[in-house]
Structure formats: structure tokens, C-alpha cells
Amino acid sequence: MELRQLEYFVAVAEERNFTRAAERVHISQSGVSAQIRQLERELGAELFDRSGRSATLTVAGKAALGHARAALAAAVALGQAVGEVADLIRGRLTVGMVIGCTITPLFDALAAFHRAHPGVELSLLEDNSDRLADGVREGAIDLALVGTATTTPDGLEALTIISERLVAVVPPGHPLAALGRVRLRDLGGHPIISMPPGTGLRAVFDQACAAQGLQPEIALQAGAADAIAGLAGRGLGVAVLSESMAEGYRDRLTALAIDDVRTPALLALVWKRTPGPAVRELLAHARRAFDSGPVR
């Protein structure tokens, strides 16, 4: 019995089709069929019912599938363990980040990791925070920088990078600008410009409004702080940003603390609770990068 036979067996079981399984493992269909037949002879039982249009598992096949997956996972873990001891981290690492991210310490961490482990192929993916977190949970993304309203998103480990309050941002001369500070109810009657649903900043704002029974008019949405500030600066509404985001526009916009939104908007690195060696190594670089320089 060979690992490749188990790999082909799992591929056919998951694809329910020998042709698609062959495409997945990059060999001919006849090669997959031959290896499965050899495995069945060694086990003394048929693993698939081939009588229908799809390949379905027999009782023996169902009993074998979990063990085959476990054997393949153990082989991968063995390689990772040896590679870690030998300081030879290889493979592919997919990193997610919120759309419009300009958090330079993350880029510094990626650069340092790449210099230390050139054998790892890095892939960078932009998306909204909810989809990034789901990608980490599902295993499609290894590590992600997300906005969140909770310190530890469900099912994940997290390292908080930024924790700050929301502010309302308006141009000079706006009716709210003279107040200095505002409450959520003060925003009523003014169109709101905000991040879209699925972002941490929007989650904090929506939760705060819901807690007070408020339903503000979300007039415009944009995924980048520059776009939100640009729209607010042209008098199209009151922008809702975080303190550090608003800081970049203080030369032309006025930021007003929202006194009754006490839950902070968080920016955090998130990963699964059992990270592999490459993720652990990238986390170490990220901790050093965020500890050594300002977050912008």
C-alpha cells in the first residue's frame, strides 16, 4: 500500500468521478483506475460501486476513507515536523488583508519572512473582513489582517494590532462641526458615509446604532478611507471612520468623537488555533514588526 494510492482513493471519493479525480491528481484516468484496483486487491474488498454514473463508496470504502485521510494528513505533518526541526519551511502561505490596507508593519513582516524563508511561496489576498475570517476558518487563508468588533473572532486566535474609537468626520462649516463632540442621535437627519457591511468598522457602528434603536441613513459606502473622506469633504454626508483614519485628513476635515460608541474598532491578525510552522514563523515576524514601529 502506497501513499499515492490513498491520495487517488480520497480524490475519487471526494470527486465521485474517476475522470475528475485524475485531473485533480494530474495523471491519466487509467492510471488512477489501475492504482485503485491494486489497492482493492491488497485490501481484499471493493472500495467503489462503479455501476452507476458516479463512483460511490461501498461499505468498505466508507470505512476506509477516514483512515486514508488520516494517513495522508500524518504524512504531511511528518514532513512539516522534519522541515521545522531542520529550519526548512517550505510550501505556500496565503495571507489576507482588508481592502485598501496600508499597514506598513504587515508589509515589513512579509518581507522579513520572505528573506528568512525564500522557499515559501507567498500569496496575498484582499477582501472584506468577514470573508477573510471565513477563509481562515475554512483553511483557504493561513493568516489575515481583519477589522473586527470582537477581540477574538469565533473559532480563531487573534492578535490585536489597533484598538480605537469611531469618529464622525465632516468638513469645516458643516452644522455638526461646531459641536466638538457628538452622540449617535446627533447624526440623525444627516446622510452617513461608511465602510460596507462585512468590515469591522461598520460592524461596530451598526451594533452601536442597533443598541439604541437607531436606523441611520447610510447614503454612500466605500471600502477605502480615502474615498470616504473625499465624499465627506464634498458635502455628501457625515463620514464614520476610526481615529487613526481620520487623522490623515485633519488638514481639511474635522473629526468629532462619538461619545456613546464605546466599543472600539479593532484591527487584528487572525489565524486558526493549530497553526503550522510557516504561520508560526510569520506571526513571530509580525509581532516584531508591529512592536518596533508605528502603525499607519
Secondary structure, DSSP 8 states (H G I E B T S, - for coil): --HHHHHHHHHHHHHTSHHHHHHHHTS-HHHHHHHHHHHHHHHTS--EE-SSSS-EE-HHHHHHHHHHHHHHHHHHHHHHHHHHHTT---EEEEEEEETT---HHHHHHHHHHHHH-TTEEEEEEEE-HHHHHHHHHHTS-SEEEEEESSSS-TT-EEEEEEEE-EEEEE-TT-TTGGGSEE-GGGGTTS-EEE--TTSHHHHHHHHHHHHTT----EEEE-SSHHHHHHHHHTTS-EEEEEHHHHHTTTTT-EEEEETT--S-EEEEEEE-SS--HHHHHHHHHHHHHHHHS---
